[in-house]
Amino acid sequence: MIKTTEIITINPFKIVCRFNNGEVKQIDLESVINNANQFVNKKKLLEKEFFKQVVIGQFGELYWENAAYFKNENGELIPCEYDLSPEFIYHNSKRI
């Protein structure tokens, strides 16, 4: 299973990552964010300082706290993290 193990650089809106197989790749997330569903706070993610707050989760995913929402059983919007799976990152990035 592929996992992101290190964030090397963060430049809006490109992230260079090292994976558990030793590869270093760069992913450009601007179009991914712009095409995200209605529950992603695109405006917030496209702020350069907020974008830099990305972290690696326990499964190797990249995520941002409070960058998305879900609706609870009462229809209220609840903030949650926005994450990208390590497989998505790996297969949509370019080796550098």
C-alpha positions in Angstrom: 0.0 0.0 0.0 1.4 3.4 -1.0 1.7 6.1 1.6 2.9 9.6 1.7 5.7 9.8 4.3 7.0 13.3 4.0 5.9 16.7 2.7 9.1 18.2 1.2 7.8 21.5 -0.1 4.5 23.3 -0.2 3.9 26.1 -2.8 0.5 27.1 -3.8 -0.9 25.0 -5.1 1.8 22.3 -5.6 3.1 19.9 -3.0 6.2 17.8 -3.3 5.9 14.5 -1.4 8.1 11.5 -0.6 6.3 8.1 -0.6 7.1 4.9 1.2 8.6 3.4 -1.9 11.2 6.2 -2.0 9.8 8.1 -4.9 9.5 11.9 -4.8 6.7 13.4 -6.7 4.9 16.7 -7.2 1.1 17.2 -7.4 -0.6 20.3 -8.6 -3.9 20.6 -6.7 -5.3 23.9 -8.0 -7.6 22.1 -10.5 -8.5 19.4 -8.0 -9.6 22.0 -5.5 -11.5 24.0 -8.1 -13.4 20.9 -9.2 -14.2 19.6 -5.7 -17.8 19.0 -4.7 -20.0 21.5 -3.0 -19.0 20.5 0.5 -15.4 21.6 0.1 -14.5 25.1 1.2 -12.7 26.0 -2.1 -12.2 29.6 -1.2 -10.5 28.7 2.1 -8.2 26.0 0.4 -7.2 28.5 -2.3 -5.9 30.9 0.4 -2.1 30.5 0.2 -1.5 30.5 4.0 -4.3 28.0 4.7 -3.1 25.8 1.9 0.3 25.5 3.6 -1.4 24.0 6.7 -1.6 20.6 5.0 -0.5 17.6 7.0 0.0 13.9 6.6 -2.6 11.7 8.2 -2.0 8.3 9.8 -2.9 6.5 6.5 -0.6 8.6 4.4 -3.3 10.9 3.2 -2.9 14.7 2.9 -5.5 16.7 4.7 -6.6 20.1 5.9 -8.6 20.6 9.1 -11.9 22.4 8.8 -11.7 22.7 5.0 -14.9 20.8 4.2 -18.4 20.2 5.6 -20.9 17.4 6.0 -24.6 17.6 6.8 -25.8 16.1 10.0 -29.2 14.4 10.4 -30.7 17.9 11.1 -29.3 19.3 7.8 -26.8 21.5 9.6 -23.3 21.9 8.1 -20.6 20.6 10.3 -16.9 21.5 9.5 -14.6 18.5 8.9 -11.3 17.8 7.3 -10.7 17.6 3.5 -8.4 14.8 2.6 -6.8 13.2 -0.5 -5.9 9.6 -0.4 -2.2 8.6 -0.9 -3.2 6.6 -4.0 -4.8 9.6 -5.5 -1.8 11.8 -4.7 0.7 9.2 -6.1 -1.2 8.5 -9.3 -1.9 12.1 -10.1 1.5 13.5 -9.5 4.7 13.7 -11.5 8.0 12.2 -10.6 10.7 14.8 -10.0 
